[in-house]
Amino acid sequence: MQSTREVDRLIDDLRRLREKLEEQGNRVQRDIVEYASLSQSVVQLTKIVSEGMTHVKRVPDAPSISSEVLEPIGAASNETDIED
């Protein structure tokens, strides 16, 4: 009788393990589907951004700040124009 109980206990343990494995397998499948969907969304978004960037004109670099830019208006060149 003891061997029968031990076999029954092992069968129950195996059933629980099988249920646990099925649950984890289902979770992994859901995660894979979610990842695939997210990955596809990222690819589509990347294409949209890339296509949008092809229509953007390249802007020249901004001028650097120099002493000419920092002088007040009329301080250097305009004063000589006024005297003429």
C-alpha positions in Angstrom: 0.0 0.0 0.0 2.8 2.4 0.7 4.2 2.0 -2.8 0.7 2.8 -4.2 0.6 6.0 -2.2 4.0 6.9 -3.3 3.1 6.4 -6.9 -0.1 8.4 -6.4 1.9 11.2 -4.8 4.4 11.2 -7.7 1.5 11.3 -10.2 0.0 14.3 -8.4 3.4 16.0 -8.4 3.8 15.4 -12.1 0.3 16.8 -12.8 1.1 19.9 -10.8 4.3 20.3 -12.7 2.5 19.8 -16.0 0.0 22.5 -15.1 2.8 24.9 -14.1 4.6 24.2 -17.3 1.5 24.8 -19.4 0.8 28.1 -17.6 4.4 29.3 -18.1 4.3 28.2 -21.7 1.1 30.2 -22.3 2.7 33.2 -20.6 5.8 32.9 -22.8 3.6 32.7 -25.9 1.7 35.8 -24.8 5.0 37.6 -24.2 6.3 36.6 -27.6 3.1 38.0 -29.3 3.3 41.2 -27.3 7.0 41.6 -28.2 6.4 40.9 -31.9 3.6 43.5 -31.9 5.8 46.1 -30.1 8.7 45.3 -32.5 6.4 45.8 -35.5 5.2 49.1 -34.1 8.8 50.3 -33.6 9.6 49.4 -37.2 6.6 51.3 -38.5 7.4 54.3 -36.3 11.0 54.3 -37.5 9.8 54.3 -41.1 7.5 57.2 -40.5 10.2 59.2 -38.8 12.7 58.3 -41.5 10.3 59.3 -44.3 9.5 62.6 -42.5 13.2 63.4 -42.3 13.7 63.1 -46.0 11.4 66.1 -46.5 13.2 68.3 -44.0 15.6 70.7 -45.6 19.1 70.7 -44.1 19.5 73.9 -42.1 23.0 75.5 -42.3 24.9 75.6 -39.0 24.1 78.6 -36.9 26.7 81.4 -37.0 29.1 81.5 -34.1 28.9 84.4 -31.7 31.6 86.9 -32.5 32.5 90.4 -31.5 30.6 91.8 -34.6 27.4 90.2 -33.5 27.8 91.5 -30.0 28.3 95.2 -30.9 25.3 97.4 -30.4 23.4 98.4 -33.6 24.9 101.6 -35.1 27.9 101.5 -32.9 30.6 100.8 -35.5 29.4 100.9 -39.1 26.3 103.1 -38.8 28.1 106.0 -37.1 30.4 106.5 -40.0 27.4 106.4 -42.4 25.7 109.2 -40.5 28.8 111.5 -40.6 29.0 111.4 -44.4 
